[in-house]
């Protein structure tokens, strides 16, 4: 069983007992966290697809640790201009352990209200509809060949 879930603005394919590095979460180390934005759920070949998220599905996880990722070097250069910039940063990350995926038990979305049926008035039903004008017919190949061709003016003929 696996799920595609959105965590901190990114989508991850997760399954039970998987360790995942995500953008820094505000939860403390050792605390439990639940993610309700499950986009796809696969239960041994039975795929459920959300639009955009599956109602009632959730992914339970435990925060293992907060850490910083490897250094990323950002190097900018414009050739022949003498322009070089070198910057770097280390991304703040959180390591989480996926403890379970549940198809039910999450927050249920409010039921959608059905749209009221459209009622036409007597004037709309009784009014005759306007007829569309017929489209102009295209000229046949014979008519195009028989039509006189216009001489093109060049700059020298003026």
SVG drawing of the C-alpha trace seen along z (x, -y; Angstrom):
<svg xmlns="http://www.w3.org/2000/svg" viewBox="-45 -56 81 62">
<polyline fill="none" stroke="black" stroke-width="0.4" points="0.0,0.0 1.3,-3.4 0.0,-7.0 1.0,-10.2 0.6,-12.9 1.4,-16.6 3.6,-17.6 4.9,-21.2 4.1,-22.1 5.8,-19.1 4.4,-15.8 5.8,-12.5 5.2,-8.8 5.1,-7.2 4.5,-3.8 4.5,-2.4 7.9,-2.4 9.5,-4.8 11.8,-7.6 11.3,-10.9 13.1,-14.2 10.7,-17.1 10.9,-20.9 11.1,-22.0 7.9,-21.3 7.0,-23.2 6.3,-20.1 8.7,-19.0 10.9,-15.9 9.1,-12.7 5.6,-14.2 3.0,-12.7 1.7,-14.5 -1.1,-13.8 -1.3,-14.8 -4.8,-15.0 -4.0,-16.1 -3.7,-12.6 -3.8,-12.9 -3.7,-9.2 -4.1,-6.0 -3.1,-2.5 -4.3,0.5 -2.8,3.6 -3.9,2.5 -7.1,0.8 -6.3,-2.9 -8.3,-5.8 -7.7,-9.1 -8.7,-12.4 -10.0,-15.5 -7.8,-17.2 -7.6,-15.3 -9.3,-12.1 -11.9,-12.9 -11.3,-11.0 -7.8,-9.7 -4.8,-10.6 -1.2,-9.7 0.2,-9.3 3.8,-10.1 6.3,-10.7 8.9,-13.5 12.3,-11.9 14.7,-14.9 15.3,-18.4 18.5,-18.8 20.2,-20.8 20.7,-19.3 23.9,-19.3 25.4,-22.6 24.0,-23.8 26.3,-26.1 24.5,-28.7 26.9,-30.0 25.9,-32.7 28.0,-33.9 27.6,-36.1 30.2,-35.5 32.4,-38.3 31.0,-40.7 33.1,-40.0 30.1,-39.1 30.4,-36.2 28.4,-35.5 28.9,-32.6 26.3,-31.9 25.4,-28.8 22.9,-27.7 21.9,-24.6 18.2,-23.8 16.4,-23.2 14.8,-19.7 12.7,-17.4 13.1,-13.7 9.7,-11.9 8.8,-8.2 5.5,-7.1 3.6,-5.0 0.5,-4.3 -1.9,-5.2 -5.6,-5.2 -8.3,-5.4 -10.9,-6.5 -10.8,-8.3 -9.5,-11.7 -11.3,-14.9 -14.5,-14.6 -15.2,-17.4 -18.6,-19.2 -21.2,-17.6 -21.6,-19.5 -24.8,-21.3 -26.7,-20.4 -27.4,-23.1 -31.0,-24.2 -32.7,-23.0 -32.9,-25.7 -36.5,-26.9 -37.3,-28.6 -39.9,-31.4 -42.9,-31.4 -41.4,-34.2 -38.2,-32.2 -40.1,-29.1 -42.6,-30.9 -40.1,-33.2 -39.0,-31.9 -35.3,-31.3 -33.5,-33.3 -32.4,-31.4 -28.7,-31.4 -27.6,-33.0 -26.3,-30.4 -22.6,-30.4 -21.0,-31.7 -20.0,-28.9 -16.4,-28.5 -15.3,-29.2 -14.6,-26.1 -11.2,-25.4 -12.6,-26.3 -13.8,-29.7 -10.5,-30.5 -8.6,-29.5 -10.9,-31.6 -10.8,-34.7 -8.4,-37.4 -5.2,-37.7 -4.3,-41.2 -0.9,-42.4 1.4,-43.1 2.9,-46.6 6.6,-46.7 8.6,-49.7 9.9,-50.4 6.4,-50.8 5.2,-53.7"/>
</svg>
